[in-house]
Amino acid sequence: MTMDLLIDFFGWCSVINIVLLMISALLLIFLKEPVAKIHSKMFSLDQKVIEQAYFYYLGNYKIATIMLNIVPYFALKIIS
């Protein structure tokens, strides 16, 4: 596996994950009530707990995207 292939891989992984994060955030911003109702019925949880779980989900996904995709991409760009 070449350095250029790894750089391209991490670059596209970053783009895909950022797009998924943006879509998830937009859906939760604009459709929070209907989605929270569905999830509260599915898991028998209070809607406040569900909304807090959404916040943790978006935060953890953002951290994972930065640490597992964006940082390796820039590290490989620096050393190449």
N, C-alpha and C positions, 0 to 999 in steps of 0.2 A: 504494500500500500504506500503510495507516494504522499509526500507532504501536501502537494496541491489537492489531491483527492480528499485528504483529511480536512483541509481548510474549507473546501467546498461542502463537505458533509456537515461540518459544524455550522457553517454559514446558513445552509438550507434548514437544518434542524432549528436554528435560532429563529429564522423567519417563520417557519410553520408554528412553532410554539408561541411566538409573539402574536401571530394572527389568532390562534386559538384562545389565548389569554384575553385579547381584545374582544372577541366575539362573546366569550363567557361573561366578561365584565359588562358589556352592553346589554346582553340578555338579562342579566341580573339587575341592572339598573332600570330597564324599561318594563320588565315582566316579573318583578320580584314577587308581587302579591299572588298571581296565579301559580307560579312555580313553587312558592313557599306553601301554598295550600295543598298542592299535589304531594310534595315531599312530607308535609306534616301528616297527611293521611296515610301515606305509604309506610312511614316509620313511626307513627304514633308519637310524634314529638310536638312540643309547643312551637308556634311560628317564630317566637323570639329566639329560641335555640337554633332553629333552622337558619335564620338570618345571620346569626353569629357564626354558624358553620360556613356559610357562604363567604363571609369576610376572611375566615381562616383559610378556606380553600384558595381564594384568589391570592392571598399573601404567600402561602406555601408554594403555589404554582409559579408565582413570579420569582421567588427565591430559587426554586429548582431550575427554572429557565435560565436565570442569570448564572448560577453556579455550574450547571451541567452543559450549557450550550454556548453562552456568550463569552464567558471567561476562557474556556478552551479555544474558542475561535480566535480571540484576540491574542492569546498566548502563542498560538501557532503562527499567526500573522507576524508577531514580533520576532520569533526565532527563525522565520523563513527568509 
